[in-house]
Amino acid sequence: MGDWTRRIFIERADLFLKIMNEKWIKTEALVDGMIRLLKDFNIESGRILDLCCGNGRVAITFAKKGFRAVGIDFSPMFIEDAKEKARELGVSKRTSFICGDARRLLSLVPKDAFFDVVTSVWTSIGYYSKDEDLSVFKQARKLTRDGGILFIAETVHRDSLNLSFCPSSFTLYENIVLVEERKWDVLTSKLRTTWSFYAKNGDNLRLIDRIMFDIYVYSVSELASMLREAGWETVATYGNLATGQLFSPWTELNLVAKTTNMQHDEKGSGTTQFFKKTERSLKD
Ligand SMILES: C[S@@+](CC[C@H](N)C(=O)[O-])C[C@H]1O[C@@H](n2cnc3c(N)ncnc32)[C@H](O)[C@@H]1O
């Protein structure tokens, strides 16, 4: 898996950028929702690391709200666009955009750069192997201070695809029509999507490019268990961070996790300790 990522995000970044730009409009509400939740963890300002940041909508919006943000993405066109947008929106001094492969996160970010918050937004996982995803979250944990928070937001998850699966759809972006055809494999948990981009001229459509991609879709419990191995304890799940709607199998996934540390790992999670205590008091 993974070869398609270069094709869609680097070689045809021009086409993907049109889709990504449509996401900006809802980003302020998303980030406001995240900031509301961060207050519960006593985080009111600080440093954000935005993994697979695209053209910077999350990092830039956090910066507009007073945070300092570092965005990482391997697409040169997205990173250039993010820098330009940061300049236009007056937050260049509070943002930094690094072009590089998130799988080599520790080599991209100065080792003494400690973050308060890490974000991974809009299904930016499941592109490579599970070990590679695990490694990215382990590296992110190393760069985050104790008590820091991770958001995996606006992400597709297995239950939703098993419950309601839409095999095809089309969307109009300016003068481009995007036709999406999907295949969901319940046995491998892989979502195979073919994107066909057409230029629209009146009633005529001309095929510009066709790109196929495979994403491994995690279940919520599987993702929480992988994060735990990487040093993150899941503390909440939402269907929508902007409205605070709770997660259900029908909603998309927005997961909030907090750092764990070695001592914590050895003793078990807060929830496990709670149950152990309860078991003991029932026996006594
Ligand atoms: C669906 S987009 C999400 C973009 C952004 N998080 C947002 O919400 O607008 C996935 C992003 O992951 C980036 N990406 C994919 N593989 C990557 C890798 N190995 N290292 C860094 N970025 C990667 C792509 O370039 C793309 O911008």
The ligand as an SDF file (V2000), in Angstrom:
LIG
                    3D

 27 29  0  0  0  0  0  0  0  0999 V2000
   -6.7940   13.5190    3.2630 C   0  0  0  0  0  0  0  0  0  0  0  0
   -5.4500   14.6110    3.2710 S   0  0  0  0  0  0  0  0  0  0  0  0
   -5.6630   15.4650    4.8050 C   0  0  0  0  0  0  0  0  0  0  0  0
   -5.0130   16.8150    4.8190 C   0  0  0  0  0  0  0  0  0  0  0  0
   -5.2080   17.6280    6.0730 C   0  0  0  0  0  0  0  0  0  0  0  0
   -4.9530   16.8750    7.2760 N   0  0  0  0  0  0  0  0  0  0  0  0
   -6.6010   18.2130    6.1220 C   0  0  0  0  0  0  0  0  0  0  0  0
   -7.3870   17.7940    6.9830 O   0  0  0  0  0  0  0  0  0  0  0  0
   -6.9090   19.0800    5.3040 O   0  0  0  0  0  0  0  0  0  0  0  0
   -4.0710   13.5380    3.6240 C   0  0  0  0  0  0  0  0  0  0  0  0
   -2.7480   14.2590    3.6500 C   0  0  0  0  0  0  0  0  0  0  0  0
   -1.7200   13.3410    4.0240 O   0  0  0  0  0  0  0  0  0  0  0  0
   -0.5350   13.7010    3.3490 C   0  0  0  0  0  0  0  0  0  0  0  0
    0.3710   12.5370    3.3850 N   0  0  0  0  0  0  0  0  0  0  0  0
    0.1540   11.3030    2.8800 C   0  0  0  0  0  0  0  0  0  0  0  0
    1.1990   10.5030    3.1280 N   0  0  0  0  0  0  0  0  0  0  0  0
    2.0980   11.2500    3.8110 C   0  0  0  0  0  0  0  0  0  0  0  0
    3.3740   10.9740    4.3720 C   0  0  0  0  0  0  0  0  0  0  0  0
    3.9480    9.7680    4.2570 N   0  0  0  0  0  0  0  0  0  0  0  0
    4.0170   11.9620    5.0210 N   0  0  0  0  0  0  0  0  0  0  0  0
    3.4600   13.1970    5.1410 C   0  0  0  0  0  0  0  0  0  0  0  0
    2.2590   13.5270    4.6180 N   0  0  0  0  0  0  0  0  0  0  0  0
    1.5720   12.5470    3.9720 C   0  0  0  0  0  0  0  0  0  0  0  0
   -1.0220   14.0800    1.9660 C   0  0  0  0  0  0  0  0  0  0  0  0
   -0.1000   14.8350    1.2410 O   0  0  0  0  0  0  0  0  0  0  0  0
   -2.3090   14.8320    2.3110 C   0  0  0  0  0  0  0  0  0  0  0  0
   -2.0830   16.1990    2.4640 O   0  0  0  0  0  0  0  0  0  0  0  0
  1  2  1  0
  2  3  1  0
  2 10  1  0
  3  4  1  0
  4  5  1  0
  5  6  1  0
  5  7  1  0
  7  8  2  0
  7  9  1  0
 10 11  1  0
 11 12  1  0
 11 26  1  0
 12 13  1  0
 13 14  1  0
 13 24  1  0
 14 15  1  0
 14 23  1  0
 15 16  2  0
 16 17  1  0
 17 18  1  0
 17 23  2  0
 18 19  1  0
 18 20  2  0
 20 21  1  0
 21 22  2  0
 22 23  1  0
 24 25  1  0
 24 26  1  0
 26 27  1  0
M  CHG  2   2   1   9  -1
M  END
$$$$
